[in-house]
Amino acid sequence: MKPNLKSKVQLNLVVIRSSNIEQTAAFYQLLGLSFIKHQHGKGLEHFASELGGVTFEIYPHTSGTTSTAATRLGFQVFSVDVVICELKKYGASIISPPMDSAWGRRAVVADPDGHLVELTQP
């Protein structure tokens, strides 16, 4: 009998690369994430945030690493309008302003490295 692998799968790690991890961590802090600086052994220093069982990490983008800029991220926030207002003060690129959609209130922004970030509010 083949085991049901779908019931055993859970996302637990997302890693993005950044040309300036401090600046990118500051951007995501405006969404409500809290970070701590980590370094595993002799590995690269990076930022990590725990989000309901998922670790979100920001590693430096170095010449020996692949860009993650094509990765699209999504976060549910308490208020899309409030977060967008804070991101505008920060100077973030607003790709799609807040509007109502089938998924609730929604907006799309770009982080400092060009990752598209979808913000939703139920």
N, CA, C and O atoms as a GROMACS GRO file, in nm:
protein
  488
    1MET      N    1   0.084  -0.118   0.000
    1MET     CA    2   0.000   0.000   0.000
    1MET      C    3   0.089   0.124   0.000
    1MET      O    4   0.181   0.136   0.081
    2LYS      N    5   0.060   0.215  -0.090
    2LYS     CA    6   0.138   0.338  -0.104
    2LYS      C    7   0.094   0.438   0.004
    2LYS      O    8  -0.026   0.462   0.020
    3PRO      N    9   0.191   0.498   0.078
    3PRO     CA   10   0.153   0.596   0.181
    3PRO      C   11   0.099   0.724   0.119
    3PRO      O   12   0.137   0.760   0.007
    4ASN      N   13   0.011   0.792   0.190
    4ASN     CA   14  -0.044   0.919   0.145
    4ASN      C   15   0.054   1.030   0.184
    4ASN      O   16   0.048   1.081   0.296
    5LEU      N   17   0.142   1.066   0.093
    5LEU     CA   18   0.246   1.165   0.122
    5LEU      C   19   0.190   1.306   0.136
    5LEU      O   20   0.248   1.388   0.206
    6LYS      N   21   0.078   1.335   0.070
    6LYS     CA   22   0.022   1.469   0.077
    6LYS      C   23  -0.013   1.510   0.219
    6LYS      O   24   0.000   1.627   0.254
    7SER      N   25  -0.056   1.417   0.300
    7SER     CA   26  -0.094   1.451   0.437
    7SER      C   27   0.029   1.476   0.525
    7SER      O   28   0.015   1.524   0.638
    8LYS      N   29   0.147   1.444   0.477
    8LYS     CA   30   0.270   1.460   0.556
    8LYS      C   31   0.352   1.582   0.515
    8LYS      O   32   0.457   1.606   0.573
    9VAL      N   33   0.306   1.659   0.418
    9VAL     CA   34   0.383   1.771   0.366
    9VAL      C   35   0.337   1.902   0.431
    9VAL      O   36   0.218   1.930   0.441
   10GLN      N   37   0.436   1.980   0.477
   10GLN     CA   38   0.408   2.111   0.533
   10GLN      C   39   0.525   2.202   0.503
   10GLN      O   40   0.640   2.165   0.527
   11LEU      N   41   0.497   2.320   0.450
   11LEU     CA   42   0.603   2.416   0.421
   11LEU      C   43   0.664   2.462   0.553
   11LEU      O   44   0.591   2.498   0.645
   12ASN      N   45   0.799   2.462   0.563
   12ASN     CA   46   0.861   2.506   0.687
   12ASN      C   47   0.979   2.602   0.666
   12ASN      O   48   1.036   2.651   0.763
   13LEU      N   49   1.016   2.630   0.539
   13LEU     CA   50   1.130   2.718   0.515
   13LEU      C   51   1.116   2.790   0.382
   13LEU      O   52   1.085   2.729   0.280
   14VAL      N   53   1.137   2.922   0.385
   14VAL     CA   54   1.146   3.004   0.264
   14VAL      C   55   1.272   3.088   0.279
   14VAL      O   56   1.290   3.156   0.380
   15VAL      N   57   1.358   3.085   0.178
   15VAL     CA   58   1.483   3.161   0.180
   15VAL      C   59   1.487   3.251   0.058
   15VAL      O   60   1.467   3.206  -0.055
   16ILE      N   61   1.513   3.380   0.081
   16ILE     CA   62   1.538   3.472  -0.029
   16ILE      C   63   1.679   3.528  -0.015
   16ILE      O   64   1.738   3.525   0.093
   17ARG      N   65   1.732   3.579  -0.125
   17ARG     CA   66   1.865   3.639  -0.126
   17ARG      C   67   1.851   3.789  -0.146
   17ARG      O   68   1.761   3.836  -0.217
   18SER      N   69   1.939   3.865  -0.082
   18SER     CA   70   1.932   4.010  -0.086
   18SER      C   71   2.071   4.070  -0.102
   18SER      O   72   2.169   4.019  -0.048
   19SER      N   73   2.076   4.179  -0.176
   19SER     CA   74   2.203   4.251  -0.189
   19SER      C   75   2.234   4.334  -0.065
   19SER      O   76   2.347   4.377  -0.045
   20ASN      N   77   2.131   4.358   0.020
   20ASN     CA   78   2.149   4.432   0.145
   20ASN      C   79   2.050   4.374   0.247
   20ASN      O   80   1.935   4.417   0.253
   21ILE      N   81   2.095   4.277   0.325
   21ILE     CA   82   2.002   4.206   0.414
   21ILE      C   83   1.943   4.296   0.521
   21ILE      O   84   1.829   4.274   0.563
   22GLU      N   85   2.015   4.397   0.567
   22GLU     CA   86   1.960   4.488   0.668
   22GLU      C   87   1.844   4.569   0.611
   22GLU      O   88   1.739   4.582   0.675
   23GLN      N   89   1.861   4.622   0.490
   23GLN     CA   90   1.757   4.700   0.424
   23GLN      C   91   1.634   4.613   0.395
   23GLN      O   92   1.520   4.656   0.415
   24THR      N   93   1.658   4.492   0.349
   24THR     CA   94   1.546   4.403   0.318
   24THR      C   95   1.474   4.359   0.445
   24THR      O   96   1.351   4.349   0.444
   25ALA      N   97   1.546   4.332   0.552
   25ALA     CA   98   1.482   4.298   0.680
   25ALA      C   99   1.396   4.414   0.728
   25ALA      O  100   1.287   4.393   0.780
   26ALA      N  101   1.445   4.537   0.712
   26ALA     CA  102   1.367   4.656   0.753
   26ALA      C  103   1.237   4.664   0.674
   26ALA      O  104   1.133   4.700   0.730
   27PHE      N  105   1.240   4.632   0.545
   27PHE     CA  106   1.120   4.631   0.461
   27PHE      C  107   1.018   4.531   0.518
   27PHE      O  108   0.902   4.566   0.538
   28TYR      N  109   1.061   4.409   0.544
   28TYR     CA  110   0.969   4.305   0.592
   28TYR      C  111   0.922   4.333   0.735
   28TYR      O  112   0.814   4.288   0.774
   29GLN      N  113   1.002   4.405   0.813
   29GLN     CA  114   0.956   4.444   0.946
   29GLN      C  115   0.835   4.536   0.937
   29GLN      O  116   0.750   4.535   1.026
   30LEU      N  117   0.826   4.616   0.831
   30LEU     CA  118   0.709   4.703   0.811
   30LEU      C  119   0.582   4.621   0.786
   30LEU      O  120   0.472   4.672   0.805
   31LEU      N  121   0.598   4.496   0.745
   31LEU     CA  122   0.483   4.406   0.728
   31LEU      C  123   0.443   4.341   0.860
   31LEU      O  124   0.335   4.283   0.871
   32GLY      N  125   0.530   4.352   0.960
   32GLY     CA  126   0.501   4.294   1.091
   32GLY      C  127   0.590   4.177   1.129
   32GLY      O  128   0.570   4.117   1.235
   33LEU      N  129   0.689   4.144   1.047
   33LEU     CA  130   0.780   4.034   1.080
   33LEU      C  131   0.885   4.080   1.180
   33LEU      O  132   0.925   4.196   1.180
   34SER      N  133   0.928   3.990   1.265
   34SER     CA  134   1.037   4.015   1.360
   34SER      C  135   1.153   3.925   1.322
   34SER      O  136   1.134   3.806   1.293
   35PHE      N  137   1.273   3.980   1.321
   35PHE     CA  138   1.390   3.904   1.278
   35PHE      C  139   1.494   3.894   1.389
   35PHE      O  140   1.507   3.980   1.475
   36ILE      N  141   1.569   3.784   1.382
   36ILE     CA  142   1.691   3.771   1.461
   36ILE      C  143   1.802   3.735   1.363
   36ILE      O  144   1.779   3.669   1.261
   37LYS      N  145   1.922   3.778   1.395
   37LYS     CA  146   2.037   3.747   1.310
   37LYS      C  147   2.088   3.608   1.346
   37LYS      O  148   2.099   3.574   1.464
   38HIS      N  149   2.119   3.530   1.244
   38HIS     CA  150   2.166   3.393   1.262
   38HIS      C  151   2.294   3.371   1.183
   38HIS      O  152   2.324   3.443   1.088
   39GLN      N  153   2.368   3.271   1.226
   39GLN     CA  154   2.481   3.221   1.148
   39GLN      C  155   2.500   3.076   1.190
   39GLN      O  156   2.521   3.047   1.308
   40HIS      N  157   2.493   2.987   1.094
   40HIS     CA  158   2.510   2.845   1.122
   40HIS      C  159   2.655   2.807   1.097
   40HIS      O  160   2.700   2.804   0.982
   41GLY      N  161   2.728   2.778   1.203
   41GLY     CA  162   2.868   2.743   1.188
   41GLY      C  163   2.945   2.855   1.120
   41GLY      O  164   2.944   2.969   1.167
   42LYS      N  165   3.012   2.821   1.010
   42LYS     CA  166   3.089   2.920   0.935
   42LYS      C  167   3.011   2.975   0.816
   42LYS      O  168   3.068   3.039   0.727
   43GLY      N  169   2.880   2.950   0.814
   43GLY     CA  170   2.795   2.997   0.704
   43GLY      C  171   2.776   3.147   0.708
   43GLY      O  172   2.827   3.216   0.796
   44LEU      N  173   2.701   3.196   0.613
   44LEU     CA  174   2.676   3.340   0.601
   44LEU      C  175   2.581   3.389   0.710
   44LEU      O  176   2.486   3.320   0.746
   45GLU      N  177   2.607   3.508   0.760
   45GLU     CA  178   2.515   3.572   0.852
   45GLU      C  179   2.388   3.607   0.775
   45GLU      O  180   2.394   3.652   0.661
   46HIS      N  181   2.273   3.585   0.839
   46HIS     CA  182   2.146   3.610   0.773
   46HIS      C  183   2.040   3.644   0.877
   46HIS      O  184   2.063   3.631   0.997
   47PHE      N  185   1.923   3.689   0.830
   47PHE     CA  186   1.811   3.718   0.919
   47PHE      C  187   1.708   3.606   0.909
   47PHE      O  188   1.687   3.550   0.802
   48ALA      N  189   1.642   3.575   1.022
   48ALA     CA  190   1.540   3.471   1.025
   48ALA      C  191   1.419   3.520   1.104
   48ALA      O  192   1.432   3.589   1.205
   49SER      N  193   1.302   3.482   1.055
   49SER     CA  194   1.176   3.515   1.121
   49SER      C  195   1.089   3.389   1.123
   49SER      O  196   1.084   3.315   1.024
   50GLU      N  197   1.022   3.366   1.234
   50GLU     CA  198   0.930   3.252   1.246
   50GLU      C  199   0.788   3.300   1.222
   50GLU      O  200   0.742   3.394   1.287
   51LEU      N  201   0.718   3.235   1.129
   51LEU     CA  202   0.582   3.272   1.093
   51LEU      C  203   0.493   3.148   1.098
   51LEU      O  204   0.480   3.077   0.998
   52GLY      N  205   0.432   3.121   1.211
   52GLY     CA  206   0.339   3.009   1.221
   52GLY      C  207   0.393   2.878   1.168
   52GLY      O  208   0.326   2.810   1.090
   53GLY      N  209   0.511   2.840   1.209
   53GLY     CA  210   0.569   2.713   1.167
   53GLY      C  211   0.656   2.722   1.042
   53GLY      O  212   0.714   2.622   1.001
   54VAL      N  213   0.665   2.840   0.981
   54VAL     CA  214   0.749   2.859   0.863
   54VAL      C  215   0.862   2.956   0.900
   54VAL      O  216   0.838   3.063   0.954
   55THR      N  217   0.984   2.916   0.871
   55THR     CA  218   1.098   3.004   0.891
   55THR      C  219   1.122   3.079   0.761
   55THR      O  220   1.139   3.018   0.655
   56PHE      N  221   1.125   3.212   0.769
   56PHE     CA  222   1.151   3.299   0.655
   56PHE      C  223   1.289   3.359   0.675
   56PHE      O  224   1.313   3.429   0.774
   57GLU      N  225   1.382   3.331   0.583
   57GLU     CA  226   1.520   3.376   0.599
   57GLU      C  227   1.562   3.468   0.484
   57GLU      O  228   1.521   3.451   0.369
   58ILE      N  229   1.646   3.565   0.520
   58ILE     CA  230   1.704   3.657   0.422
   58ILE      C  231   1.855   3.638   0.427
   58ILE      O  232   1.921   3.675   0.525
   59TYR      N  233   1.909   3.580   0.321
   59TYR     CA  234   2.053   3.557   0.309
   59TYR      C  235   2.113   3.659   0.213
   59TYR      O  236   2.044   3.711   0.126
   60PRO      N  237   2.243   3.686   0.229
   60PRO     CA  238   2.308   3.776   0.133
   60PRO      C  239   2.315   3.712  -0.006
   60PRO      O  240   2.336   3.592  -0.019
   61HIS      N  241   2.297   3.795  -0.107
   61HIS     CA  242   2.317   3.750  -0.245
   61HIS      C  243   2.463   3.777  -0.278
   61HIS      O  244   2.504   3.893  -0.290
   62THR      N  245   2.539   3.672  -0.294
   62THR     CA  246   2.682   3.686  -0.324
   62THR      C  247   2.708   3.636  -0.465
   62THR      O  248   2.618   3.580  -0.530
   63SER      N  249   2.828   3.655  -0.513
   63SER     CA  250   2.861   3.616  -0.650
   63SER      C  251   2.845   3.466  -0.673
   63SER      O  252   2.826   3.422  -0.786
   64GLY      N  253   2.851   3.387  -0.568
   64GLY     CA  254   2.838   3.242  -0.583
   64GLY      C  255   2.697   3.189  -0.562
   64GLY      O  256   2.677   3.068  -0.558
   65THR      N  257   2.599   3.278  -0.548
   65THR     CA  258   2.462   3.233  -0.524
   65THR      C  259   2.369   3.277  -0.637
   65THR      O  260   2.397   3.373  -0.709
   66THR      N  261   2.260   3.207  -0.649
   66THR     CA  262   2.160   3.238  -0.751
   66THR      C  263   2.061   3.340  -0.696
   66THR      O  264   2.023   3.334  -0.579
   67SER      N  265   2.019   3.433  -0.779
   67SER     CA  266   1.920   3.533  -0.739
   67SER      C  267   1.785   3.466  -0.716
   67SER      O  268   1.749   3.369  -0.782
   68THR      N  269   1.711   3.519  -0.620
   68THR     CA  270   1.575   3.471  -0.593
   68THR      C  271   1.472   3.577  -0.633
   68THR      O  272   1.355   3.565  -0.597
   69ALA      N  273   1.514   3.680  -0.706
   69ALA     CA  274   1.427   3.794  -0.737
   69ALA      C  275   1.301   3.754  -0.813
   69ALA      O  276   1.202   3.827  -0.808
   70ALA      N  277   1.301   3.640  -0.882
   70ALA     CA  278   1.181   3.596  -0.955
   70ALA      C  279   1.079   3.531  -0.862
   70ALA      O  280   0.968   3.499  -0.904
   71THR      N  281   1.116   3.510  -0.737
   71THR     CA  282   1.025   3.449  -0.641
   71THR      C  283   0.919   3.549  -0.597
   71THR      O  284   0.952   3.662  -0.560
   72ARG      N  285   0.794   3.508  -0.601
   72ARG     CA  286   0.683   3.593  -0.555
   72ARG      C  287   0.640   3.541  -0.419
   72ARG      O  288   0.623   3.421  -0.399
   73LEU      N  289   0.623   3.634  -0.326
   73LEU     CA  290   0.585   3.602  -0.190
   73LEU      C  291   0.447   3.658  -0.159
   73LEU      O  292   0.403   3.752  -0.224
   74GLY      N  293   0.380   3.601  -0.063
   74GLY     CA  294   0.250   3.652  -0.021
   74GLY      C  295   0.239   3.650   0.130
   74GLY      O  296   0.276   3.552   0.195
   75PHE      N  297   0.186   3.758   0.186
   75PHE     CA  298   0.166   3.769   0.330
   75PHE      C  299   0.026   3.821   0.357
   75PHE      O  300  -0.021   3.914   0.292
   76GLN      N  301  -0.039   3.761   0.454
   76GLN     CA  302  -0.166   3.814   0.501
   76GLN      C  303  -0.132   3.911   0.613
   76GLN      O  304  -0.062   3.875   0.707
   77VAL      N  305  -0.182   4.034   0.603
   77VAL     CA  306  -0.153   4.139   0.701
   77VAL      C  307  -0.282   4.185   0.767
   77VAL      O  308  -0.391   4.159   0.716
   78PHE      N  309  -0.269   4.254   0.879
   78PHE     CA  310  -0.387   4.300   0.952
   78PHE      C  311  -0.464   4.407   0.876
   78PHE      O  312  -0.586   4.413   0.885
   79SER      N  313  -0.392   4.493   0.802
   79SER     CA  314  -0.456   4.598   0.723
   79SER      C  315  -0.368   4.633   0.604
   79SER      O  316  -0.259   4.688   0.620
   80VAL      N  317  -0.414   4.600   0.485
   80VAL     CA  318  -0.337   4.630   0.363
   80VAL      C  319  -0.314   4.780   0.352
   80VAL      O  320  -0.204   4.823   0.318
   81ASP      N  321  -0.417   4.861   0.381
   81ASP     CA  322  -0.404   5.006   0.365
   81ASP      C  323  -0.300   5.065   0.461
   81ASP      O  324  -0.222   5.151   0.421
   82VAL      N  325  -0.299   5.020   0.585
   82VAL     CA  326  -0.202   5.071   0.683
   82VAL      C  327  -0.061   5.030   0.642
   82VAL      O  328   0.031   5.112   0.646
   83VAL      N  329  -0.043   4.905   0.603
   83VAL     CA  330   0.090   4.857   0.563
   83VAL      C  331   0.138   4.932   0.439
   83VAL      O  332   0.255   4.971   0.433
   84ILE      N  333   0.052   4.951   0.341
   84ILE     CA  334   0.091   5.025   0.220
   84ILE      C  335   0.132   5.168   0.255
   84ILE      O  336   0.228   5.220   0.199
   85CYS      N  337   0.060   5.231   0.345
   85CYS     CA  338   0.095   5.366   0.389
   85CYS      C  339   0.236   5.369   0.448
   85CYS      O  340   0.314   5.459   0.417
   86GLU      N  341   0.269   5.271   0.532
   86GLU     CA  342   0.404   5.264   0.591
   86GLU      C  343   0.509   5.236   0.485
   86GLU      O  344   0.618   5.292   0.488
   87LEU      N  345   0.475   5.148   0.390
   87LEU     CA  346   0.570   5.115   0.284
   87LEU      C  347   0.597   5.235   0.194
   87LEU      O  348   0.709   5.253   0.145
   88LYS      N  349   0.495   5.318   0.170
   88LYS     CA  350   0.514   5.439   0.090
   88LYS      C  351   0.612   5.534   0.160
   88LYS      O  352   0.698   5.593   0.095
   89LYS      N  353   0.598   5.548   0.293
   89LYS     CA  354   0.691   5.633   0.370
   89LYS      C  355   0.834   5.580   0.357
   89LYS      O  356   0.930   5.657   0.354
   90TYR      N  357   0.847   5.448   0.350
   90TYR     CA  358   0.976   5.381   0.338
   90TYR      C  359   1.035   5.400   0.198
   90TYR      O  360   1.156   5.387   0.178
   91GLY      N  361   0.947   5.431   0.100
   91GLY     CA  362   0.993   5.448  -0.038
   91GLY      C  363   0.979   5.323  -0.121
   91GLY      O  364   1.041   5.312  -0.227
   92ALA      N  365   0.898   5.229  -0.075
   92ALA     CA  366   0.881   5.103  -0.148
   92ALA      C  367   0.806   5.125  -0.279
   92ALA      O  368   0.727   5.219  -0.292
   93SER      N  369   0.832   5.039  -0.374
   93SER     CA  370   0.761   5.043  -0.503
   93SER      C  371   0.627   4.973  -0.489
   93SER      O  372   0.620   4.855  -0.455
   94ILE      N  373   0.520   5.048  -0.515
   94ILE     CA  374   0.385   4.991  -0.510
   94ILE      C  375   0.351   4.948  -0.652
   94ILE      O  376   0.338   5.032  -0.741
   95ILE      N  377   0.338   4.820  -0.674
   95ILE     CA  378   0.311   4.765  -0.806
   95ILE      C  379   0.161   4.771  -0.837
   95ILE      O  380   0.121   4.810  -0.947
   96SER      N  381   0.080   4.733  -0.739
   96SER     CA  382  -0.065   4.735  -0.754
   96SER      C  383  -0.123   4.791  -0.624
   96SER      O  384  -0.107   4.728  -0.519
   97PRO      N  385  -0.188   4.907  -0.628
   97PRO     CA  386  -0.238   4.970  -0.505
   97PRO      C  387  -0.350   4.887  -0.442
   97PRO      O  388  -0.406   4.798  -0.507
   98PRO      N  389  -0.382   4.914  -0.317
   98PRO     CA  390  -0.487   4.838  -0.248
   98PRO      C  391  -0.620   4.845  -0.324
   98PRO      O  392  -0.664   4.951  -0.369
   99MET      N  393  -0.683   4.728  -0.335
   99MET     CA  394  -0.816   4.720  -0.395
   99MET      C  395  -0.884   4.594  -0.344
   99MET      O  396  -0.819   4.500  -0.299
  100ASP      N  397  -1.015   4.593  -0.351
  100ASP     CA  398  -1.091   4.475  -0.310
  100ASP      C  399  -1.086   4.372  -0.422
  100ASP      O  400  -1.091   4.406  -0.541
  101SER      N  401  -1.076   4.244  -0.383
  101SER     CA  402  -1.070   4.136  -0.481
  101SER      C  403  -1.143   4.015  -0.423
  101SER      O  404  -1.195   4.020  -0.311
  102ALA      N  405  -1.146   3.908  -0.499
  102ALA     CA  406  -1.208   3.784  -0.453
  102ALA      C  407  -1.135   3.726  -0.331
  102ALA      O  408  -1.192   3.645  -0.258
  103TRP      N  409  -1.011   3.767  -0.309
  103TRP     CA  410  -0.930   3.717  -0.198
  103TRP      C  411  -0.930   3.813  -0.080
  103TRP      O  412  -0.856   3.793   0.016
  104GLY      N  413  -1.010   3.916  -0.085
  104GLY     CA  414  -1.012   4.020   0.018
  104GLY      C  415  -0.939   4.143  -0.033
  104GLY      O  416  -0.915   4.157  -0.152
  105ARG      N  417  -0.904   4.232   0.058
  105ARG     CA  418  -0.828   4.353   0.022
  105ARG      C  419  -0.690   4.307  -0.020
  105ARG      O  420  -0.632   4.219   0.045
  106ARG      N  421  -0.634   4.364  -0.128
  106ARG     CA  422  -0.510   4.312  -0.185
  106ARG      C  423  -0.427   4.425  -0.244
  106ARG      O  424  -0.481   4.522  -0.297
  107ALA      N  425  -0.295   4.411  -0.236
  107ALA     CA  426  -0.200   4.502  -0.301
  107ALA      C  427  -0.074   4.422  -0.333
  107ALA      O  428  -0.049   4.317  -0.274
  108VAL      N  429   0.005   4.474  -0.426
  108VAL     CA  430   0.133   4.410  -0.459
  108VAL      C  431   0.240   4.518  -0.454
  108VAL      O  432   0.224   4.627  -0.509
  109VAL      N  433   0.351   4.485  -0.386
  109VAL     CA  434   0.465   4.575  -0.375
  109VAL      C  435   0.592   4.500  -0.416
  109VAL      O  436   0.590   4.378  -0.433
  110ALA      N  437   0.700   4.574  -0.433
  110ALA     CA  438   0.830   4.512  -0.459
  110ALA      C  439   0.922   4.541  -0.342
  110ALA      O  440   0.928   4.655  -0.294
  111ASP      N  441   0.993   4.439  -0.296
  111ASP     CA  442   1.089   4.462  -0.189
  111ASP      C  443   1.215   4.524  -0.248
  111ASP      O  444   1.223   4.538  -0.371
  112PRO      N  445   1.314   4.562  -0.168
  112PRO     CA  446   1.433   4.630  -0.219
  112PRO      C  447   1.510   4.552  -0.325
  112PRO      O  448   1.586   4.611  -0.402
  113ASP      N  449   1.492   4.420  -0.331
  113ASP     CA  450   1.563   4.338  -0.429
  113ASP      C  451   1.477   4.299  -0.548
  113ASP      O  452   1.521   4.225  -0.636
  114GLY      N  453   1.353   4.350  -0.552
  114GLY     CA  454   1.266   4.323  -0.666
  114GLY      C  455   1.172   4.206  -0.651
  114GLY      O  456   1.096   4.176  -0.743
  115HIS      N  457   1.175   4.136  -0.536
  115HIS     CA  458   1.077   4.029  -0.513
  115HIS      C  459   0.938   4.092  -0.510
  115HIS      O  460   0.917   4.190  -0.438
  116LEU      N  461   0.844   4.038  -0.584
  116LEU     CA  462   0.707   4.086  -0.576
  116LEU      C  463   0.644   4.026  -0.450
  116LEU      O  464   0.658   3.906  -0.423
  117VAL      N  465   0.576   4.111  -0.375
  117VAL     CA  466   0.516   4.070  -0.248
  117VAL      C  467   0.368   4.106  -0.251
  117VAL      O  468   0.331   4.223  -0.258
  118GLU      N  469   0.284   4.003  -0.246
  118GLU     CA  470   0.140   4.023  -0.245
  118GLU      C  471   0.093   4.032  -0.101
  118GLU      O  472   0.123   3.945  -0.019
  119LEU      N  473   0.020   4.138  -0.071
  119LEU     CA  474  -0.034   4.158   0.063
  119LEU      C  475  -0.185   4.140   0.055
  119LEU      O  476  -0.250   4.197  -0.033
  120THR      N  477  -0.241   4.060   0.145
  120THR     CA  478  -0.385   4.040   0.147
  120THR      C  479  -0.436   4.061   0.288
  120THR      O  480  -0.366   4.042   0.387
  121GLN      N  481  -0.561   4.102   0.292
  121GLN     CA  482  -0.633   4.121   0.418
  121GLN      C  483  -0.769   4.055   0.399
  121GLN      O  484  -0.845   4.093   0.310
  122PRO      N  485  -0.799   3.956   0.484
  122PRO     CA  486  -0.927   3.886   0.464
  122PRO      C  487  -1.047   3.976   0.489
  122PRO      O  488  -1.161   3.932   0.477
   0.00000   0.00000   0.00000
